[in-house]
Amino acid sequence: MIELSPEEIAAAAGAEIVGRGDGGRPSRAIIDSREAGEGELFFGLTGENADGGAFAPAALEAGAWGVVVGWDSVEDAAGEGDGWVYATDDPLAALQRLATAWRRRLACPVIGITGSTGKTSVKDICRALLPGRVQATRENMNNEIGLPLAILEAPLETEVLALEMAMRGLGQIAELCRIAEPNVGAITNIGPVHLELLGTIEAIAEAKAEILEGVGDEGIAVIPADEDALEPHLDDSLETITFGPGGEVFAESSTSDGRSTRATIATPLGTAEFEFPFGERYNLTNALCAIAIGVALGASPGKMAPLASGITFSRLRGELVELAAGIVLVNDSYNANPISMRAALDHLASIEAEGRHVAVLGEMRELGPDAEEFHRDVAAHAREIGVGPIVGVGELAREYAPDVWAADAEGAVEEVEAILHPGDAVLVKGSRAVGLELVADELIARRGGEATAGDS
């Protein structure tokens, strides 16, 4: 529930009330009129191909609490239903302003999490480990539209708000920080993601480092201890907590059986033994980042450790699925880049399997002029650690020199089905646009399976 009166909503959003409803409060904000129902506040955003305001009458007819539209759509909206109608020059800016007002009304610590890889995982771990009522970004609501919607989903009783922040260019993290006003800004890592758009690792670091300014003078930054690319963006006035080897939050020791991890974690607030329901080494690094965020909020590891068993991850991020004939599927099909691909292959190689370690690797997008070399490097790493055979999916995936190649996910289904042997462990991973979840879903449908743990 967005506990703001209709008049407060108008003032916060910078909008004018042109149609009055029956009072009450909206339950949440939406941008898809098909989701409209009782209590919804619909924002008619202007897109490249359509004006969302044109769908405002349908939203009101479906029972929406109210709509926010551009002035061009006011006349049609005001004549439908009994809901509130707000007019503004820019519905997206109105959505963002309302989210900022609600963030301030919550009056709780806000965490902004960005990075080349692992930000969703860190957010998921924060949701479990941080004491109190933690509200976290749902799914991938992490851009200039999704983030304000995520803020407006937070109930008034929220005690910590953890927000994922995505980046595809300079200025975007800064924009998200202006909306969310984070108290803690975390950077998981810096890597060759979106090189096609930004050109260099230094430019990527500059874009991610916008969160360091976004936390303000009284905020705290959580950063990897070994990330040299961030060094030019740090200054003595910024309070930081570092994690990883050589950092302030680190693993004194750890053991993993490929499915779970036991680790002794040291922090400035003490040391505690954690038992994590994941086996991936990269997720231990993600957990260190989340624990460092907890330390920034004053939570001791002793308070966080008992909560580790409650960690669950977003779908398609390293889900472990037991299939028939002893086959283990690692469904990590949500996305891929050189860092996460190597980490996922390392995890695949660590899984105890009676058969082989098979990798279904989709192409990695947005890597710029060195894309082919990145693919060859990933394949070399896979073979070095004993992973094979490799099934490549997509044109760039030819650079893996795969044992089997398919042009797309649909074509890969039969190839993967034919190549699997009893007792194999199989990783399915590629860039989102490749759609390799189709391969994973078909394997589960044909061979049966039950998810046990996972993430990416």
SEBAPA-499136 format. One record per residue (C-alpha): residue number from 1; y, z negated, x; residue in one letter. Coordinates in steps of 0.1 Angstrom, whole numbers. Example, Ala and Ser with C-alpha at 12.3 -4.5 7.8 and 13.67 -1.06 7.14 Angstrom:
BEGIN
+-----+-------+-------+-------+---------+
| num |    py |    pz |    px | residuo |
+-----+-------+-------+-------+---------+
|   1 |   -45 |   -78 |   123 |       A |
|   2 |   -11 |   -71 |   137 |       S |
+-----+-------+-------+-------+---------+
! end
This chain:
BEGIN
+-----+-------+-------+-------+---------+
| num |    py |    pz |    px | residuo |
+-----+-------+-------+-------+---------+
|   1 |     0 |     0 |     0 |       M |
|   2 |    35 |    10 |    13 |       I |
|   3 |    53 |   -22 |     2 |       E |
|   4 |    87 |    -5 |    -1 |       L |
|   5 |   107 |     0 |   -33 |       S |
|   6 |   115 |    35 |   -45 |       P |
|   7 |   151 |    29 |   -34 |       E |
|   8 |   140 |    16 |     0 |       E |
|   9 |   118 |    47 |     5 |       I |
|  10 |   148 |    69 |    -2 |       A |
|  11 |   170 |    51 |    23 |       A |
|  12 |   143 |    49 |    50 |       A |
|  13 |   133 |    86 |    46 |       A |
|  14 |   169 |    99 |    44 |       G |
|  15 |   161 |   114 |    10 |       A |
|  16 |   178 |   115 |   -24 |       E |
|  17 |   161 |   104 |   -56 |       I |
|  18 |   163 |   133 |   -81 |       V |
|  19 |   135 |   123 |  -104 |       G |
|  20 |   126 |    87 |  -114 |       R |
|  21 |    90 |    75 |  -120 |       G |
|  22 |    77 |    43 |  -135 |       D |
|  23 |    83 |    20 |  -105 |       G |
|  24 |    55 |     4 |   -85 |       G |
|  25 |    47 |    12 |   -49 |       R |
|  26 |    28 |    42 |   -33 |       P |
|  27 |    -6 |    35 |   -19 |       S |
|  28 |    -3 |    60 |    10 |       R |
|  29 |    13 |    92 |    21 |       A |
|  30 |    -5 |   126 |    20 |       I |
|  31 |     4 |   162 |    29 |       I |
|  32 |   -25 |   179 |    11 |       D |
|  33 |   -19 |   182 |   -27 |       S |
|  34 |   -56 |   184 |   -32 |       R |
|  35 |   -59 |   148 |   -23 |       E |
|  36 |   -33 |   138 |   -48 |       A |
|  37 |   -41 |   111 |   -73 |       G |
|  38 |   -28 |    78 |   -86 |       E |
|  39 |    -6 |    61 |   -61 |       G |
|  40 |    -2 |    90 |   -36 |       E |
|  41 |    32 |    99 |   -21 |       L |
|  42 |    30 |   137 |   -14 |       F |
|  43 |    52 |   153 |    13 |       F |
|  44 |    56 |   190 |     8 |       G |
|  45 |    59 |   201 |    45 |       L |
|  46 |    71 |   235 |    54 |       T |
|  47 |    45 |   255 |    74 |       G |
|  48 |    44 |   288 |    91 |       E |
|  49 |    29 |   306 |    61 |       N |
|  50 |    38 |   284 |    31 |       A |
|  51 |    62 |   259 |    17 |       D |
|  52 |    43 |   227 |     9 |       G |
|  53 |    69 |   219 |   -17 |       G |
|  54 |    54 |   246 |   -39 |       A |
|  55 |    24 |   223 |   -44 |       F |
|  56 |    45 |   193 |   -55 |       A |
|  57 |    41 |   201 |   -92 |       P |
|  58 |     3 |   201 |   -89 |       A |
|  59 |     4 |   168 |   -70 |       A |
|  60 |    25 |   152 |   -98 |       L |
|  61 |     3 |   167 |  -125 |       E |
|  62 |   -27 |   151 |  -107 |       A |
|  63 |   -10 |   117 |  -110 |       G |
|  64 |     8 |   113 |   -77 |       A |
|  65 |    32 |    84 |   -75 |       W |
|  66 |    58 |   107 |   -61 |       G |
|  67 |    67 |   137 |   -40 |       V |
|  68 |    91 |   144 |   -11 |       V |
|  69 |   102 |   180 |   -11 |       V |
|  70 |   129 |   203 |     3 |       G |
|  71 |   159 |   211 |   -19 |       W |
|  72 |   144 |   246 |   -27 |       D |
|  73 |   115 |   230 |   -44 |       S |
|  74 |   133 |   203 |   -64 |       V |
|  75 |   138 |   221 |   -97 |       E |
|  76 |   101 |   229 |  -101 |       D |
|  77 |    90 |   194 |   -90 |       A |
|  78 |   114 |   175 |  -112 |       A |
|  79 |   100 |   191 |  -143 |       G |
|  80 |    64 |   179 |  -138 |       E |
|  81 |    48 |   146 |  -145 |       G |
|  82 |    63 |   111 |  -144 |       D |
|  83 |    64 |   105 |  -107 |       G |
|  84 |    93 |   100 |   -83 |       W |
|  85 |   108 |   131 |   -68 |       V |
|  86 |   127 |   129 |   -35 |       Y |
|  87 |   147 |   157 |   -21 |       A |
|  88 |   156 |   161 |    16 |       T |
|  89 |   166 |   188 |    41 |       D |
|  90 |   135 |   182 |    62 |       D |
|  91 |   103 |   167 |    46 |       P |
|  92 |    86 |   162 |    80 |       L |
|  93 |   116 |   143 |    94 |       A |
|  94 |   116 |   122 |    62 |       A |
|  95 |    79 |   114 |    67 |       L |
|  96 |    85 |   104 |   103 |       Q |
|  97 |   116 |    83 |    94 |       R |
|  98 |    96 |    65 |    67 |       L |
|  99 |    68 |    58 |    91 |       A |
| 100 |    92 |    42 |   116 |       T |
| 101 |   106 |    20 |    88 |       A |
| 102 |    71 |     9 |    78 |       W |
| 103 |    62 |     2 |   114 |       R |
| 104 |    92 |   -21 |   117 |       R |
| 105 |    83 |   -38 |    84 |       R |
| 106 |    48 |   -45 |    98 |       L |
| 107 |    64 |   -64 |   126 |       A |
| 108 |    32 |   -64 |   147 |       C |
| 109 |    24 |   -51 |   182 |       P |
| 110 |    19 |   -14 |   183 |       V |
| 111 |    -2 |     3 |   210 |       I |
| 112 |     2 |    39 |   220 |       G |
| 113 |   -27 |    55 |   237 |       I |
| 114 |   -26 |    89 |   255 |       T |
| 115 |   -45 |   106 |   283 |       G |
| 116 |   -63 |   137 |   292 |       S |
| 117 |   -96 |   123 |   281 |       T |
| 118 |  -109 |    91 |   265 |       G |
| 119 |   -79 |    83 |   242 |       K |
| 120 |  -100 |    84 |   210 |       T |
| 121 |  -127 |    62 |   227 |       S |
| 122 |  -102 |    37 |   240 |       V |
| 123 |   -87 |    35 |   205 |       K |
| 124 |  -121 |    29 |   190 |       D |
| 125 |  -129 |     2 |   215 |       I |
| 126 |   -95 |   -15 |   208 |       C |
| 127 |  -104 |   -15 |   171 |       R |
| 128 |  -134 |   -36 |   179 |       A |
| 129 |  -123 |   -58 |   208 |       L |
| 130 |   -88 |   -68 |   200 |       L |
| 131 |   -86 |  -101 |   181 |       P |
| 132 |   -70 |  -102 |   146 |       G |
| 133 |   -66 |   -75 |   119 |       R |
| 134 |   -65 |   -43 |   139 |       V |
| 135 |   -56 |   -10 |   122 |       Q |
| 136 |   -64 |    21 |   143 |       A |
| 137 |   -57 |    58 |   139 |       T |
| 138 |   -83 |    74 |   116 |       R |
| 139 |  -101 |   105 |   129 |       E |
| 140 |   -76 |   126 |   150 |       N |
| 141 |   -43 |   118 |   133 |       M |
| 142 |   -25 |   119 |   166 |       N |
| 143 |     3 |   144 |   164 |       N |
| 144 |    38 |   146 |   149 |       E |
| 145 |    23 |   148 |   114 |       I |
| 146 |    -9 |   128 |   117 |       G |
| 147 |     6 |    98 |   136 |       L |
| 148 |    32 |    90 |   109 |       P |
| 149 |     5 |    93 |    82 |       L |
| 150 |   -16 |    69 |   102 |       A |
| 151 |    12 |    44 |   104 |       I |
| 152 |    17 |    46 |    67 |       L |
| 153 |   -20 |    38 |    61 |       E |
| 154 |   -16 |     4 |    78 |       A |
| 155 |   -16 |   -25 |    53 |       P |
| 156 |    11 |   -51 |    54 |       L |
| 157 |   -13 |   -77 |    68 |       E |
| 158 |   -20 |   -56 |   100 |       T |
| 159 |   -18 |   -77 |   131 |       E |
| 160 |   -22 |   -49 |   157 |       V |
| 161 |   -17 |   -12 |   152 |       L |
| 162 |   -35 |    11 |   177 |       A |
| 163 |   -23 |    47 |   177 |       L |
| 164 |   -37 |    77 |   195 |       E |
| 165 |   -11 |   101 |   208 |       M |
| 166 |   -19 |   137 |   216 |       A |
| 167 |     1 |   160 |   238 |       M |
| 168 |     3 |   198 |   242 |       R |
| 169 |    36 |   201 |   259 |       G |
| 170 |    66 |   183 |   273 |       L |
| 171 |    86 |   161 |   249 |       G |
| 172 |    58 |   156 |   224 |       Q |
| 173 |    47 |   121 |   236 |       I |
| 174 |    84 |   111 |   236 |       A |
| 175 |    87 |   122 |   200 |       E |
| 176 |    56 |   102 |   190 |       L |
| 177 |    70 |    72 |   207 |       C |
| 178 |   103 |    75 |   188 |       R |
| 179 |    83 |    74 |   156 |       I |
| 180 |    59 |    46 |   166 |       A |
| 181 |    80 |    24 |   189 |       E |
| 182 |    50 |    11 |   209 |       P |
| 183 |    51 |   -22 |   226 |       N |
| 184 |    22 |   -12 |   249 |       V |
| 185 |    17 |    23 |   262 |       G |
| 186 |   -17 |    32 |   277 |       A |
| 187 |   -26 |    62 |   298 |       I |
| 188 |   -64 |    67 |   301 |       T |
| 189 |   -62 |    93 |   329 |       N |
| 190 |   -46 |   125 |   341 |       I |
| 191 |   -67 |   157 |   343 |       G |
| 192 |   -68 |   195 |   340 |       P |
| 193 |   -64 |   196 |   302 |       V |
| 194 |   -39 |   221 |   287 |       H |
| 195 |   -32 |   237 |   321 |       L |
| 196 |   -28 |   270 |   303 |       E |
| 197 |     3 |   255 |   286 |       L |
| 198 |    17 |   232 |   313 |       L |
| 199 |     6 |   250 |   345 |       G |
| 200 |     1 |   221 |   369 |       T |
| 201 |   -14 |   186 |   370 |       I |
| 202 |    21 |   173 |   380 |       E |
| 203 |    35 |   187 |   347 |       A |
| 204 |     6 |   171 |   327 |       I |
| 205 |    14 |   138 |   344 |       A |
| 206 |    51 |   142 |   336 |       E |
| 207 |    42 |   148 |   299 |       A |
| 208 |    18 |   118 |   297 |       K |
| 209 |    43 |    96 |   315 |       A |
| 210 |    68 |    99 |   286 |       E |
| 211 |    49 |    70 |   271 |       I |
| 212 |    61 |    48 |   300 |       L |
| 213 |    97 |    53 |   288 |       E |
| 214 |    86 |    51 |   252 |       G |
| 215 |    76 |    14 |   255 |       V |
| 216 |   112 |     4 |   263 |       G |
| 217 |   125 |   -23 |   286 |       D |
| 218 |   103 |   -50 |   272 |       E |
| 219 |    71 |   -30 |   268 |       G |
| 220 |    40 |   -30 |   290 |       I |
| 221 |    22 |     0 |   305 |       A |
| 222 |   -15 |     1 |   310 |       V |
| 223 |   -25 |    27 |   336 |       I |
| 224 |   -54 |    36 |   359 |       P |
| 225 |   -53 |    20 |   393 |       A |
| 226 |   -62 |    52 |   411 |       D |
| 227 |   -40 |    77 |   393 |       E |
| 228 |   -17 |    90 |   421 |       D |
| 229 |    -1 |   116 |   398 |       A |
| 230 |    17 |    88 |   379 |       L |
| 231 |    33 |    73 |   410 |       E |
| 232 |    66 |    93 |   407 |       P |
| 233 |    70 |    80 |   372 |       H |
| 234 |    67 |    43 |   379 |       L |
| 235 |    95 |    20 |   388 |       D |
| 236 |    98 |   -17 |   394 |       D |
| 237 |   115 |   -25 |   361 |       S |
| 238 |    83 |   -15 |   342 |       L |
| 239 |    57 |   -41 |   337 |       E |
| 240 |    23 |   -26 |   343 |       T |
| 241 |   -14 |   -37 |   341 |       I |
| 242 |   -38 |   -15 |   361 |       T |
| 243 |   -75 |   -10 |   353 |       F |
| 244 |  -104 |     4 |   372 |       G |
| 245 |  -115 |     0 |   409 |       P |
| 246 |   -86 |   -16 |   428 |       G |
| 247 |   -69 |   -26 |   396 |       G |
| 248 |   -61 |   -59 |   379 |       E |
| 249 |   -88 |   -53 |   352 |       V |
| 250 |  -121 |   -42 |   368 |       F |
| 251 |  -159 |   -45 |   366 |       A |
| 252 |  -172 |   -70 |   392 |       E |
| 253 |  -207 |   -57 |   384 |       S |
| 254 |  -224 |   -36 |   359 |       S |
| 255 |  -258 |   -23 |   349 |       T |
| 256 |  -268 |     4 |   324 |       S |
| 257 |  -301 |    17 |   310 |       D |
| 258 |  -284 |    48 |   296 |       G |
| 259 |  -281 |    33 |   262 |       R |
| 260 |  -263 |     0 |   268 |       S |
| 261 |  -242 |   -16 |   295 |       T |
| 262 |  -239 |   -51 |   308 |       R |
| 263 |  -208 |   -58 |   328 |       A |
| 264 |  -188 |   -87 |   343 |       T |
| 265 |  -152 |   -79 |   337 |       I |
| 266 |  -124 |   -96 |   357 |       A |
| 267 |   -88 |   -98 |   344 |       T |
| 268 |   -56 |  -117 |   352 |       P |
| 269 |   -66 |  -139 |   322 |       L |
| 270 |  -101 |  -147 |   334 |       G |
| 271 |  -136 |  -132 |   337 |       T |
| 272 |  -162 |  -127 |   311 |       A |
| 273 |  -196 |  -111 |   306 |       E |
| 274 |  -196 |   -81 |   282 |       F |
| 275 |  -226 |   -64 |   266 |       E |
| 276 |  -216 |   -30 |   254 |       F |
| 277 |  -236 |    -8 |   229 |       P |
| 278 |  -232 |    23 |   251 |       F |
| 279 |  -247 |    35 |   284 |       G |
| 280 |  -221 |    60 |   296 |       E |
| 281 |  -203 |    51 |   328 |       R |
| 282 |  -171 |    68 |   315 |       Y |
| 283 |  -171 |    46 |   285 |       N |
| 284 |  -171 |    15 |   308 |       L |
| 285 |  -139 |    29 |   322 |       T |
| 286 |  -126 |    34 |   286 |       N |
| 287 |  -136 |    -2 |   279 |       A |
| 288 |  -116 |   -14 |   309 |       L |
| 289 |   -86 |     3 |   296 |       C |
| 290 |   -90 |   -13 |   262 |       A |
| 291 |   -96 |   -47 |   277 |       I |
| 292 |   -64 |   -42 |   298 |       A |
| 293 |   -46 |   -35 |   266 |       I |
| 294 |   -59 |   -67 |   252 |       G |
| 295 |   -47 |   -86 |   283 |       V |
| 296 |   -12 |   -70 |   277 |       A |
| 297 |   -13 |   -86 |   243 |       L |
| 298 |   -23 |  -119 |   257 |       G |
| 299 |   -60 |  -118 |   247 |       A |
| 300 |   -84 |  -133 |   272 |       S |
| 301 |  -117 |  -116 |   280 |       P |
| 302 |  -135 |  -146 |   266 |       G |
| 303 |  -121 |  -138 |   232 |       K |
| 304 |  -129 |  -101 |   235 |       M |
| 305 |  -164 |  -103 |   249 |       A |
| 306 |  -181 |  -116 |   217 |       P |
| 307 |  -167 |   -87 |   198 |       L |
| 308 |  -182 |   -59 |   220 |       A |
| 309 |  -213 |   -55 |   199 |       S |
| 310 |  -190 |   -42 |   171 |       G |
| 311 |  -179 |   -11 |   190 |       I |
| 312 |  -185 |    21 |   171 |       T |
| 313 |  -172 |    55 |   180 |       F |
| 314 |  -158 |    85 |   162 |       S |
| 315 |  -182 |   111 |   151 |       R |
| 316 |  -193 |   140 |   175 |       L |
| 317 |  -184 |   119 |   206 |       R |
| 318 |  -216 |   112 |   224 |       G |
| 319 |  -237 |   103 |   194 |       E |
| 320 |  -273 |    96 |   205 |       L |
| 321 |  -298 |   109 |   180 |       V |
| 322 |  -335 |   105 |   182 |       E |
| 323 |  -352 |   137 |   171 |       L |
| 324 |  -389 |   145 |   165 |       A |
| 325 |  -413 |   149 |   194 |       A |
| 326 |  -394 |   124 |   215 |       G |
| 327 |  -363 |   146 |   220 |       I |
| 328 |  -330 |   128 |   225 |       V |
| 329 |  -298 |   146 |   214 |       L |
| 330 |  -265 |   137 |   229 |       V |
| 331 |  -240 |   151 |   203 |       N |
| 332 |  -207 |   153 |   222 |       D |
| 333 |  -195 |   185 |   205 |       S |
| 334 |  -160 |   173 |   196 |       Y |
| 335 |  -142 |   187 |   226 |       N |
| 336 |  -146 |   194 |   264 |       A |
| 337 |  -126 |   197 |   296 |       N |
| 338 |  -137 |   196 |   333 |       P |
| 339 |  -134 |   158 |   335 |       I |
| 340 |  -152 |   149 |   303 |       S |
| 341 |  -178 |   176 |   309 |       M |
| 342 |  -188 |   162 |   343 |       R |
| 343 |  -189 |   127 |   328 |       A |
| 344 |  -211 |   138 |   299 |       A |
| 345 |  -235 |   155 |   323 |       L |
| 346 |  -237 |   124 |   345 |       D |
| 347 |  -246 |   104 |   314 |       H |
| 348 |  -272 |   130 |   304 |       L |
| 349 |  -288 |   128 |   338 |       A |
| 350 |  -290 |    90 |   335 |       S |
| 351 |  -310 |    91 |   303 |       I |
| 352 |  -347 |    83 |   309 |       E |
| 353 |  -366 |   113 |   295 |       A |
| 354 |  -402 |   124 |   297 |       E |
| 355 |  -391 |   160 |   297 |       G |
| 356 |  -360 |   178 |   311 |       R |
| 357 |  -323 |   172 |   308 |       H |
| 358 |  -311 |   203 |   289 |       V |
| 359 |  -274 |   211 |   286 |       A |
| 360 |  -259 |   232 |   259 |       V |
| 361 |  -224 |   239 |   272 |       L |
| 362 |  -197 |   257 |   254 |       G |
| 363 |  -168 |   272 |   271 |       E |
| 364 |  -138 |   251 |   280 |       M |
| 365 |  -105 |   264 |   267 |       R |
| 366 |   -68 |   261 |   278 |       E |
| 367 |   -76 |   258 |   315 |       L |
| 368 |   -52 |   285 |   328 |       G |
| 369 |   -58 |   310 |   356 |       P |
| 370 |   -85 |   289 |   373 |       D |
| 371 |  -107 |   286 |   342 |       A |
| 372 |  -136 |   305 |   357 |       E |
| 373 |  -136 |   283 |   388 |       E |
| 374 |  -136 |   252 |   366 |       F |
| 375 |  -167 |   265 |   348 |       H |
| 376 |  -185 |   273 |   380 |       R |
| 377 |  -177 |   238 |   394 |       D |
| 378 |  -192 |   222 |   362 |       V |
| 379 |  -223 |   242 |   365 |       A |
| 380 |  -227 |   234 |   402 |       A |
| 381 |  -224 |   197 |   394 |       H |
| 382 |  -250 |   199 |   366 |       A |
| 383 |  -275 |   215 |   389 |       R |
| 384 |  -267 |   191 |   417 |       E |
| 385 |  -276 |   161 |   395 |       I |
| 386 |  -308 |   177 |   382 |       G |
| 387 |  -296 |   190 |   348 |       V |
| 388 |  -313 |   221 |   335 |       G |
| 389 |  -319 |   245 |   319 |       P |
| 390 |  -283 |   253 |   308 |       I |
| 391 |  -275 |   272 |   276 |       V |
| 392 |  -240 |   287 |   278 |       G |
| 393 |  -220 |   294 |   246 |       V |
| 394 |  -189 |   317 |   246 |       G |
| 395 |  -176 |   343 |   269 |       E |
| 396 |  -163 |   319 |   296 |       L |
| 397 |  -196 |   301 |   295 |       A |
| 398 |  -211 |   331 |   314 |       R |
| 399 |  -195 |   314 |   344 |       E |
| 400 |  -220 |   286 |   342 |       Y |
| 401 |  -246 |   312 |   352 |       A |
| 402 |  -267 |   298 |   324 |       P |
| 403 |  -304 |   302 |   320 |       D |
| 404 |  -297 |   313 |   284 |       V |
| 405 |  -265 |   326 |   270 |       W |
| 406 |  -252 |   330 |   234 |       A |
| 407 |  -219 |   346 |   222 |       A |
| 408 |  -212 |   318 |   197 |       D |
| 409 |  -225 |   286 |   182 |       A |
| 410 |  -244 |   304 |   154 |       E |
| 411 |  -263 |   326 |   180 |       G |
| 412 |  -270 |   295 |   201 |       A |
| 413 |  -289 |   277 |   174 |       V |
| 414 |  -321 |   298 |   178 |       E |
| 415 |  -318 |   299 |   216 |       E |
| 416 |  -316 |   261 |   218 |       V |
| 417 |  -344 |   256 |   193 |       E |
| 418 |  -367 |   280 |   213 |       A |
| 419 |  -359 |   264 |   247 |       I |
| 420 |  -365 |   227 |   238 |       L |
| 421 |  -397 |   209 |   248 |       H |
| 422 |  -411 |   176 |   236 |       P |
| 423 |  -395 |   147 |   255 |       G |
| 424 |  -364 |   166 |   265 |       D |
| 425 |  -329 |   150 |   265 |       A |
| 426 |  -303 |   176 |   254 |       V |
| 427 |  -265 |   174 |   256 |       L |
| 428 |  -244 |   196 |   233 |       V |
| 429 |  -208 |   198 |   244 |       K |
| 430 |  -179 |   223 |   244 |       G |
| 431 |  -143 |   229 |   234 |       S |
| 432 |  -135 |   222 |   198 |       R |
| 433 |  -129 |   259 |   190 |       A |
| 434 |  -165 |   268 |   200 |       V |
| 435 |  -179 |   247 |   171 |       G |
| 436 |  -210 |   234 |   187 |       L |
| 437 |  -214 |   207 |   161 |       E |
| 438 |  -232 |   235 |   142 |       L |
| 439 |  -259 |   235 |   169 |       V |
| 440 |  -262 |   197 |   168 |       A |
| 441 |  -263 |   196 |   130 |       D |
| 442 |  -290 |   223 |   129 |       E |
| 443 |  -311 |   205 |   154 |       L |
| 444 |  -309 |   173 |   134 |       I |
| 445 |  -316 |   191 |   101 |       A |
| 446 |  -347 |   210 |   116 |       R |
| 447 |  -361 |   182 |   137 |       R |
| 448 |  -349 |   151 |   119 |       G |
| 449 |  -329 |   124 |   136 |       G |
| 450 |  -310 |    91 |   134 |       E |
| 451 |  -278 |    83 |   153 |       A |
| 452 |  -281 |    52 |   174 |       T |
| 453 |  -249 |    49 |   195 |       A |
| 454 |  -224 |    69 |   214 |       G |
| 455 |  -189 |    83 |   222 |       D |
| 456 |  -168 |   105 |   244 |       S |
+-----+-------+-------+-------+---------+
! end
